[in-house]
Structures are given as C-alpha cells and as structure tokens.
Amino acid sequence: MSNVMYCLRLDENLKNRFEKTCESMGISMSAALNMFVTAVVNEQRIPFEIKAKPYNPDEIWRSLERARMKVCEKYPDGMTLDEINEIIDEVRAKKD
C-alpha cells in the first residue's frame, strides 16, 4: 500500500508542544497521527471523550446583555413586531 501526503494546519505553539511530547515518547508526529487515524478507523469512534465547553451562566448573561445593548443602540425606540419578524425571516433565508 502506498503512502499519501496530507496537509494539516495547526497553531504553531500547539505544533511545537505536540512535537516535543511525541519526541519524549520516542515517536514522530507522523507516527502519532497515524496511530490516531488507525484507532479511529478500527474502533469507529474518536478514541477519547469529547466534551462541550462548560456551561457558564455569567458568561452567557454577559453575552445576552451585550446583544441587548447593541439592539438598543440600533433601535432606541424599540422594534415593532413586523421588524422583528423581518429579521427572523432574513435569518431563516440565510439557512436555506
């Protein structure tokens, strides 16, 4: 079986840390990535748990408050129901 080249973009700092970690284990980055790909194919899953970013209610509240302030700046007198529905329709149209 022949080998193929695959290009991968990584943050430079992450790449350097990954390279040092692999070297400390006595393997190349290419070998480590081949091990990962082989495990994914053989196990038909990512071989580690993937978790969502922890829920932070304070951060979410701050984001909502920033969004509210932007709307208040753009529409100081508030919005009509027709204006709100128009924006919803525009967002839905972009998804299609």
Residue pairs with C-beta under 8 A, 6 or more apart in sequence:
8 33
10 18
15 29
18 29
18 32
19 29
22 28
22 29
22 31
22 32
25 32
27 35
36 47
39 47
40 46
40 47
71 79
75 83
